[in-house]
Amino acid sequence: MVPAAKLVSLTSTSAEFVFAGRFEGRQVFWQCQLQCLASVAQASRQTSQRQFIEILPCSESQQKEKPTLRIRVGLNVPEINPGVIEKTIIMIRNYKRLQIGRHEYGESFEFSLD
């Protein structure tokens, strides 16, 4: 069961969903795009990829309206399913030092572009 998320779209390689969380000490809504790392490699035509979290900056109008932040996450998983979505939400909610920008972590994975 996904903890209080609104699913926008779901395929085997990506998902878009919105959920509540915290960022820099304030309550926000995360608009998340989650992708399998293999599909990121395919789309970028780059065989070497690292897992990542990328928080995109808000426009001034977004900051004045609802506090909604866009976040992209790339994970080395074979497919996106409700369990992966749930773990991603928990990871983002538990990560205390999130910052604007792209943050890569872990080892580099190699993918075929066939």
DSSP file (Angstrom, degrees, kcal/mol; ACC not computed):
  #  RESIDUE AA STRUCTURE BP1 BP2  ACC     N-H-->O    O-->H-N    N-H-->O    O-->H-N    TCO  KAPPA ALPHA  PHI   PSI    X-CA   Y-CA   Z-CA
    1    1 A M              0   0    0      0, 0.0     0, 0.0     0, 0.0     0, 0.0   0.000 360.0 360.0 360.0 125.9    0.0    0.0    0.0
    2    2 A V    >   -     0   0    0      3,-0.1     2,-1.0     1,-0.1     3,-0.6  -0.639 360.0-116.1 -79.0 126.3    1.4    3.4   -1.1
    3    3 A P  T 3  S-     0   0    0      0, 0.0    -1,-0.1     0, 0.0     0, 0.0  -0.495  75.0 -42.7 -71.3 101.6    1.4    5.8    1.9
    4    4 A A  T 3  S+     0   0    0     -2,-1.0    16,-0.6     1,-0.2     2,-0.4   0.880  93.7 146.0  49.2  55.5   -0.9    8.7    0.9
    5    5 A A  E <   -A   19   0A   0     -3,-0.6     2,-0.7    14,-0.1    14,-0.2  -0.925  45.7-139.2-120.1 147.3    0.2    9.2   -2.7
    6    6 A K  E     -A   18   0A   0     12,-3.0    12,-2.1    -2,-0.4     2,-0.4  -0.924  22.3-142.9-104.9 113.0   -1.9   10.2   -5.7
    7    7 A L  E     +A   17   0A   0     -2,-0.7    10,-0.3    10,-0.2     3,-0.1  -0.622  23.7 175.2 -78.8 126.4   -0.8    8.2   -8.6
    8    8 A V  E     -     0   0A   0      8,-3.0     2,-0.3    -2,-0.4     9,-0.2   0.828  67.9 -10.6 -97.1 -44.9   -0.8   10.2  -11.9
    9    9 A S  E     -A   16   0A   0      7,-1.9     7,-2.5     2,-0.0    -1,-0.4  -0.989  58.1-168.6-155.0 153.7    0.6    7.5  -14.3
   10   10 A L  E     +A   15   0A   0     -2,-0.3     2,-0.3     5,-0.2     5,-0.2  -0.961  13.2 158.7-149.5 126.8    2.3    4.1  -14.0
   11   11 A T        -     0   0    0      3,-3.2    69,-0.2    -2,-0.3     3,-0.1  -0.770  57.4 -94.2-128.7-179.7    4.1    2.0  -16.6
   12   12 A S  S    S+     0   0    0     -2,-0.3    68,-2.5     1,-0.2     3,-0.1   0.720 125.2  33.8 -70.3 -18.2    6.6   -0.8  -16.0
   13   13 A T  S    S+     0   0    0     66,-0.2    23,-2.3     1,-0.2     2,-0.3   0.496 123.9  21.7-115.8  -5.7    9.5    1.7  -16.4
   14   14 A S  E     - B   0  35A   0     21,-0.2    -3,-3.2    66,-0.2     2,-0.3  -0.995  51.5-169.7-157.1 161.2    8.2    4.9  -14.9
   15   15 A A  E     -AB  10  34A   0     19,-2.3    19,-2.9    -2,-0.3     2,-0.4  -0.990   8.8-156.2-149.4 148.3    5.6    6.4  -12.6
   16   16 A E  E     +AB   9  33A   0     -7,-2.5    -8,-3.0    -2,-0.3    -7,-1.9  -0.998  29.5 150.9-124.7 133.6    4.4    9.9  -11.7
   17   17 A F  E     -AB   7  32A   0     15,-2.0    15,-3.0    -2,-0.4     2,-0.4  -0.979  34.3-133.9-156.7 161.9    2.8   10.6   -8.4
   18   18 A V  E     +AB   6  31A   0    -12,-2.1   -12,-3.0    -2,-0.3     2,-0.3  -0.965  29.0 162.1-124.0 138.0    2.2   13.3   -5.8
   19   19 A F  E     -AB   5  30A   0     11,-1.9    11,-3.6    -2,-0.4     2,-0.2  -0.985  36.3-104.9-152.0 159.2    2.7   13.0   -2.0
   20   20 A A  E     + B   0  29A   0    -16,-0.6     2,-0.3    -2,-0.3     9,-0.2  -0.575  51.6 130.8 -86.0 148.0    3.1   15.1    1.0
   21   21 A G  E     - B   0  28A   0      7,-2.5     7,-2.8    -2,-0.2     2,-0.3  -0.898  48.8 -82.9-168.0-163.2    6.5   15.5    2.8
   22   22 A R  E     + B   0  27A   0     -2,-0.3     2,-0.3     5,-0.2     5,-0.2  -0.926  28.6 179.7-124.4 148.8    8.9   18.0    4.2
   23   23 A F  E >  S- B   0  26A   0      3,-2.4     3,-1.6    -2,-0.3    73,-0.1  -0.935  74.7 -12.8-148.8 125.0   11.6   20.1    2.5
   24   24 A E  T 3  S-     0   0    0     -2,-0.3     3,-0.1     1,-0.3    73,-0.1   0.879 129.7 -51.3  50.3  44.1   13.9   22.6    4.4
   25   25 A G  T 3  S+     0   0    0      1,-0.2     2,-0.3     0, 0.0    -1,-0.3   0.498 118.1  98.8  79.8   4.8   11.7   22.4    7.5
   26   26 A R  E <  S-B   23   0A   0     -3,-1.6    -3,-2.4    41,-0.0     2,-0.3  -0.917  77.7-103.9-126.7 155.0    8.4   23.1    5.8
   27   27 A Q  E     +B   22   0A   0     -2,-0.3     2,-0.3    -5,-0.2    -5,-0.2  -0.562  49.7 164.8 -74.1 131.3    5.5   21.0    4.6
   28   28 A V  E     -B   21   0A   0     -7,-2.8    -7,-2.5    -2,-0.3     2,-0.5  -0.881  37.9-118.1-138.0 168.7    5.4   20.5    0.8
   29   29 A F  E     -Bc  20  68A   0     38,-2.7    40,-2.7    -2,-0.3     2,-0.5  -0.963  27.1-144.5-107.7 132.5    3.9   18.4   -1.9
   30   30 A W  E     -Bc  19  69A   0    -11,-3.6   -11,-1.9    -2,-0.5     2,-0.8  -0.859   5.6-159.7 -97.0 126.4    6.3   16.4   -4.0
   31   31 A Q  E     -Bc  18  70A   0     38,-3.3    40,-2.3    -2,-0.5     2,-0.4  -0.905  28.5-164.7-101.7 101.4    5.4   15.9   -7.6
   32   32 A C  E     -Bc  17  71A   0    -15,-3.0   -15,-2.0    -2,-0.8     2,-0.5  -0.733  26.5-168.1-104.6 135.3    7.6   12.9   -8.4
   33   33 A Q  E     -Bc  16  72A   0     38,-2.6    40,-2.7    -2,-0.4     2,-0.4  -0.978  18.1-169.9-113.9 114.1    8.8   11.3  -11.6
   34   34 A L  E     +Bc  15  73A   0    -19,-2.9   -19,-2.3    -2,-0.5     2,-0.3  -0.894   7.4 178.4-109.4 132.2   10.3    7.9  -10.9
   35   35 A Q  E     -Bc  14  74A   0     38,-2.6    40,-2.3    -2,-0.4     2,-0.3  -0.969  33.9-112.3-135.0 148.4   12.2    6.0  -13.5
   36   36 A C  E >>  - c   0  75A   0    -23,-2.3     4,-1.6    -2,-0.3     3,-0.6  -0.592  33.1-126.8 -69.1 138.7   14.1    2.7  -13.9
   37   37 A L  H 3> S+     0   0    0     38,-2.7     4,-2.4    -2,-0.3     5,-0.2   0.840 107.9  60.5 -60.5 -33.9   17.7    3.5  -14.5
   38   38 A A  H 3> S+     0   0    0     39,-0.4     4,-2.2    37,-0.3    -1,-0.2   0.883 104.7  48.4 -61.8 -38.0   17.8    1.4  -17.6
   39   39 A S  H <> S+     0   0    0     -3,-0.6     4,-2.5     2,-0.2    -1,-0.2   0.835 108.8  53.5 -72.7 -31.0   15.1    3.6  -19.2
   40   40 A V  H  X S+     0   0    0     -4,-1.6     4,-2.4     2,-0.2     6,-0.3   0.922 109.8  48.8 -64.2 -43.9   17.1    6.7  -18.2
   41   41 A A  H  X>S+     0   0    0     -4,-2.4     4,-1.4     1,-0.2     5,-1.2   0.917 112.2  48.6 -61.0 -44.3   20.1    5.2  -20.0
   42   42 A Q  H  <5S+     0   0    0     -4,-2.2    -2,-0.2     1,-0.2    -1,-0.2   0.930 113.6  45.5 -62.4 -46.7   18.0    4.4  -23.1
   43   43 A A  H  <5S+     0   0    0     -4,-2.5    -1,-0.2     1,-0.2    -2,-0.2   0.862 120.1  39.6 -67.0 -36.6   16.5    7.9  -23.2
   44   44 A S  H  <5S-     0   0    0     -4,-2.4    -1,-0.2     2,-0.2    -2,-0.2   0.598 101.2-132.0 -88.9 -11.5   19.8    9.7  -22.7
   45   45 A R  T  <5 +     0   0    0     -4,-1.4     2,-0.5     1,-0.2    -3,-0.2   0.802  65.9 129.1  61.1  30.8   21.8    7.3  -24.9
   46   46 A Q      < -     0   0    0     -5,-1.2    -1,-0.2    -6,-0.3    -2,-0.2  -0.973  46.9-161.3-118.0 119.2   24.4    7.0  -22.1
   47   47 A T  S    S+     0   0    0     -2,-0.5    64,-2.0    -3,-0.1     2,-0.5   0.798  74.2  69.3 -71.9 -28.9   25.3    3.5  -21.1
   48   48 A S  E     +D  110   0A   0     62,-0.2     2,-0.3    -7,-0.1    62,-0.2  -0.814  64.6 164.9 -97.6 123.9   26.8    4.4  -17.7
   49   49 A Q  E     -D  109   0A   0     60,-2.7    60,-3.7    -2,-0.5     2,-0.3  -0.981  23.4-157.4-138.3 147.5   24.3    5.6  -15.1
   50   50 A R  E     -D  108   0A   0     -2,-0.3    58,-0.1    58,-0.2    56,-0.1  -0.911  38.2 -97.1-116.5 151.7   24.2    6.2  -11.3
   51   51 A Q  E     -D  105   0A   0     54,-0.8    54,-2.3    56,-0.5     2,-0.3  -0.316  53.9-176.0 -61.4 151.1   21.1    6.3   -9.2
   52   52 A F  E     -DE 104  74A   0     22,-1.8    22,-2.1    52,-0.2     2,-0.4  -0.984  34.6-153.2-151.8 159.3   19.9    9.9   -8.6
   53   53 A I  E     -DE 103  73A   0     50,-2.0    50,-3.0    -2,-0.3     2,-0.5  -0.994  21.5-173.0-127.4 128.3   17.6   12.3   -6.9
   54   54 A E  E     -DE 102  72A   0     18,-3.1    18,-3.0    -2,-0.4     2,-0.6  -0.965   6.7-166.1-129.2 116.4   17.0   15.6   -8.7
   55   55 A I  E     -DE 101  71A   0     46,-2.4    46,-2.7    -2,-0.5    16,-0.2  -0.895  14.9-147.0-102.5 122.2   15.0   18.3   -7.1
   56   56 A L  E     - E   0  70A   0     14,-2.5    14,-0.6    -2,-0.6    -2,-0.0  -0.686  22.6-107.5 -91.1 139.8   14.0   21.1   -9.5
   57   57 A P        -     0   0    0      0, 0.0     2,-0.2     0, 0.0    -1,-0.1  -0.278  31.9-119.0 -66.4 150.5   13.8   24.7   -8.3
   58   58 A C        -     0   0    0      1,-0.1     2,-0.2     2,-0.0    11,-0.1  -0.549  21.1-120.7 -83.2 150.5   10.4   26.3   -7.9
   59   59 A S     >  -     0   0    0     -2,-0.2     4,-1.9     1,-0.1     5,-0.2  -0.489  33.0-105.6 -79.0 164.4    9.3   29.3   -9.9
   60   60 A E  H  > S+     0   0    0      1,-0.2     4,-1.6     2,-0.2     5,-0.2   0.886 122.1  53.7 -59.8 -38.6    8.4   32.4   -7.8
   61   61 A S  H  > S+     0   0    0      1,-0.2     4,-1.6     2,-0.2    -1,-0.2   0.880 107.3  51.3 -66.1 -35.7    4.7   31.8   -8.5
   62   62 A Q  H  4 S+     0   0    0      1,-0.2     6,-0.3     2,-0.2    -1,-0.2   0.881 107.3  53.3 -66.3 -36.8    4.9   28.2   -7.3
   63   63 A Q  H  < S+     0   0    0     -4,-1.9    -1,-0.2     1,-0.2    -2,-0.2   0.846 111.1  46.2 -66.6 -32.9    6.6   29.4   -4.1
   64   64 A K  H  < S+     0   0    0     -4,-1.6    -1,-0.2    -5,-0.2    -2,-0.2   0.782 117.0  46.6 -80.5 -27.3    3.7   31.8   -3.4
   65   65 A E  S  < S-     0   0    0     -4,-1.6    -3,-0.1     1,-0.3    -4,-0.0   0.296 122.7 -22.4 -86.3-141.9    1.0   29.3   -4.3
   66   66 A K  S    S-     0   0    0      1,-0.1     2,-1.7   -38,-0.0    -1,-0.3  -0.474  72.8-112.1 -65.7 136.4    0.9   25.7   -2.9
   67   67 A P        +     0   0    0      0, 0.0   -38,-2.7     0, 0.0     2,-0.5  -0.553  57.9 157.9 -73.1  90.7    4.4   24.6   -1.8
   68   68 A T  E     -c   29   0A   0     -2,-1.7     2,-0.4    -6,-0.3   -38,-0.2  -0.972  20.6-169.2-120.5 128.0    4.9   22.0   -4.6
   69   69 A L  E     -c   30   0A   0    -40,-2.7   -38,-3.3    -2,-0.5     2,-0.4  -0.917  17.5-133.4-116.4 141.8    8.3   20.8   -5.6
   70   70 A R  E     -cE  31  56A   0    -14,-0.6   -14,-2.5    -2,-0.4     2,-0.4  -0.792  26.8-177.6 -92.4 135.4    9.2   18.6   -8.6
   71   71 A I  E     -cE  32  55A   0    -40,-2.3   -38,-2.6    -2,-0.4     2,-0.4  -0.999  13.7-159.2-135.8 135.9   11.5   15.7   -8.0
   72   72 A R  E     -cE  33  54A   0    -18,-3.0   -18,-3.1    -2,-0.4     2,-0.4  -0.939  11.2-171.7-112.4 137.2   13.0   13.2  -10.4
   73   73 A V  E     -cE  34  53A   0    -40,-2.7   -38,-2.6    -2,-0.4     2,-0.5  -0.996   8.0-167.5-132.1 130.5   14.3    9.8   -9.1
   74   74 A G  E     +cE  35  52A   0    -22,-2.1   -22,-1.8    -2,-0.4     2,-0.4  -0.976  14.3 179.4-117.6 120.8   16.2    7.2  -11.0
   75   75 A L  E     -c   36   0A   0    -40,-2.3   -38,-2.7    -2,-0.5     2,-1.9  -0.926  36.1-121.5-123.2 145.3   16.6    3.8   -9.4
   76   76 A N        +     0   0    0     -2,-0.4   -40,-0.1   -40,-0.2   -25,-0.0  -0.576  65.2 132.1 -83.7  77.8   18.3    0.6  -10.6
   77   77 A V        -     0   0    0     -2,-1.9   -39,-0.4   -42,-0.1   -40,-0.2  -0.926  63.4-127.3-125.5 151.9   15.3   -1.6  -10.3
   78   78 A P  S    S-     0   0    0      0, 0.0     2,-0.3     0, 0.0   -42,-0.1   0.807  88.5  -2.8 -71.7 -27.7   13.9   -4.0  -13.0
   79   79 A E        -     0   0    0    -44,-0.1     2,-0.5   -66,-0.0   -66,-0.2  -0.990  69.3-111.9-157.2 159.2   10.5   -2.4  -13.0
   80   80 A I        +     0   0    0    -68,-2.5   -66,-0.2    -2,-0.3   -44,-0.0  -0.846  47.9 151.0 -95.4 128.6    8.3    0.2  -11.3
   81   81 A N     >  -     0   0    0     -2,-0.5     4,-2.3   -68,-0.1     3,-0.5  -0.884  61.8 -84.3-145.6 174.3    5.5   -1.2   -9.1
   82   82 A P  H  > S+     0   0    0      0, 0.0     4,-2.5     0, 0.0     5,-0.2   0.842 125.8  54.9 -55.9 -35.2    3.6   -0.1   -6.0
   83   83 A G  H  > S+     0   0    0      2,-0.2     4,-2.2     1,-0.2     5,-0.2   0.901 108.9  46.8 -64.7 -41.0    6.3   -1.5   -3.7
   84   84 A V  H  > S+     0   0    0     -3,-0.5     4,-2.1     2,-0.2    -1,-0.2   0.896 112.4  50.9 -67.0 -40.4    9.1    0.5   -5.4
   85   85 A I  H  X S+     0   0    0     -4,-2.3     4,-2.4     2,-0.2    -2,-0.2   0.932 110.4  49.2 -61.7 -45.9    6.9    3.6   -5.3
   86   86 A E  H  X S+     0   0    0     -4,-2.5     4,-2.3     1,-0.2    -2,-0.2   0.919 111.7  47.9 -60.6 -45.0    6.2    3.1   -1.5
   87   87 A K  H  X S+     0   0    0     -4,-2.2     4,-2.5     1,-0.2    -1,-0.2   0.861 110.4  53.0 -65.1 -35.2   10.0    2.6   -0.8
   88   88 A T  H  X S+     0   0    0     -4,-2.1     4,-2.6     2,-0.2     5,-0.2   0.923 109.2  48.5 -65.2 -44.6   10.8    5.8   -2.8
   89   89 A I  H  X S+     0   0    0     -4,-2.4     4,-2.6     1,-0.2    -2,-0.2   0.928 112.7  48.0 -60.8 -45.5    8.3    7.8   -0.8
   90   90 A I  H  X S+     0   0    0     -4,-2.3     4,-2.1     1,-0.2    -1,-0.2   0.915 111.2  51.4 -61.8 -43.2    9.7    6.5    2.4
   91   91 A M  H  X S+     0   0    0     -4,-2.5     4,-1.4     2,-0.2    -2,-0.2   0.929 112.6  44.9 -59.9 -46.7   13.3    7.3    1.3
   92   92 A I  H  < S+     0   0    0     -4,-2.6     3,-0.2     1,-0.2    -2,-0.2   0.912 113.6  49.4 -66.8 -41.9   12.4   10.9    0.3
   93   93 A R  H  < S+     0   0    0     -4,-2.6    -1,-0.2     1,-0.2    -2,-0.2   0.838 115.1  44.8 -65.3 -31.9   10.5   11.5    3.5
   94   94 A N  H  < S+     0   0    0     -4,-2.1     2,-0.7    -5,-0.2    -1,-0.2   0.678  87.2  97.3 -86.8 -18.0   13.3   10.1    5.6
   95   95 A Y    ><  -     0   0    0     -4,-1.4     3,-0.5    -3,-0.2    -4,-0.0  -0.629  53.3-173.2 -76.6 112.4   16.2   11.9    3.8
   96   96 A K  T 3  S+     0   0    0     -2,-0.7   -72,-0.2     1,-0.2    -1,-0.2   0.686  72.1  53.0 -83.8 -20.7   16.8   15.0    6.0
   97   97 A R  T 3   +     0   0    0    -74,-0.1    -1,-0.2   -73,-0.1     2,-0.1  -0.166  68.1 153.8-114.1  41.0   19.3   16.8    3.9
   98   98 A L    <   -     0   0    0     -3,-0.5     2,-0.3    -6,-0.1   -74,-0.2  -0.426  19.6-176.4 -66.3 142.9   17.6   17.1    0.5
   99   99 A Q        -     0   0    0      2,-0.1   -44,-0.4    -2,-0.1     2,-0.1  -0.953  34.4 -87.8-138.6 157.0   18.7   20.1   -1.6
  100  100 A I  S    S+     0   0    0     -2,-0.3     2,-0.2   -46,-0.1   -44,-0.2  -0.403  90.4  45.0 -59.6 138.1   17.8   21.6   -4.9
  101  101 A G  E    S-D   55   0A   0    -46,-2.7   -46,-2.4    -2,-0.1     2,-0.5  -0.597  96.8 -50.6 119.1-178.9   19.9   20.0   -7.7
  102  102 A R  E     -D   54   0A   0    -48,-0.3     2,-0.5    -2,-0.2   -48,-0.3  -0.822  44.9-172.1 -99.3 130.8   20.9   16.6   -8.9
  103  103 A H  E     -D   53   0A   0    -50,-3.0   -50,-2.0    -2,-0.5     2,-0.3  -0.964   3.5-166.6-126.3 111.9   22.5   14.2   -6.4
  104  104 A E  E     +D   52   0A   0     -2,-0.5     2,-0.3   -52,-0.2   -52,-0.2  -0.706  12.8 176.9 -95.8 149.5   23.9   11.0   -7.7
  105  105 A Y  E     +D   51   0A   0    -54,-2.3   -54,-0.8    -2,-0.3    -2,-0.0  -0.985  32.1  20.3-150.8 160.0   24.9    8.2   -5.4
  106  106 A G  E    S-     0   0A   0     -2,-0.3    -2,-0.0   -56,-0.1     2,-0.0  -0.157  94.0 -28.7  78.1-173.3   26.2    4.6   -5.3
  107  107 A E  E     -     0   0A   0      1,-0.1   -56,-0.5   -57,-0.1     2,-0.4  -0.229  66.5-102.4 -74.1 165.1   28.1    2.7   -7.9
  108  108 A S  E     -D   50   0A   0    -58,-0.1     2,-0.4   -60,-0.0   -58,-0.2  -0.726  33.5-150.9 -88.6 137.7   27.8    3.3  -11.6
  109  109 A F  E     -D   49   0A   0    -60,-3.7   -60,-2.7    -2,-0.4     2,-0.4  -0.881   5.3-139.3-111.5 142.5   25.7    0.7  -13.6
  110  110 A E  E     -D   48   0A   0     -2,-0.4     2,-0.3   -62,-0.2   -62,-0.2  -0.853  20.8-173.3-104.2 135.1   26.3   -0.2  -17.2
  111  111 A F        -     0   0    0    -64,-2.0     2,-0.3    -2,-0.4    -2,-0.0  -0.947  23.4-123.1-128.7 147.8   23.3   -0.7  -19.6
  112  112 A S        -     0   0    0     -2,-0.3   -70,-0.1     1,-0.1   -71,-0.0  -0.669  12.3-149.8 -84.4 142.4   23.0   -1.9  -23.2
  113  113 A L              0   0    0     -2,-0.3    -1,-0.1     1,-0.2   -66,-0.0   0.072 360.0 360.0-101.2  24.5   21.4    0.5  -25.6
  114  114 A D              0   0    0      0, 0.0    -1,-0.2     0, 0.0    -2,-0.0   0.489 360.0 360.0 -64.9 360.0   19.9   -2.2  -27.9
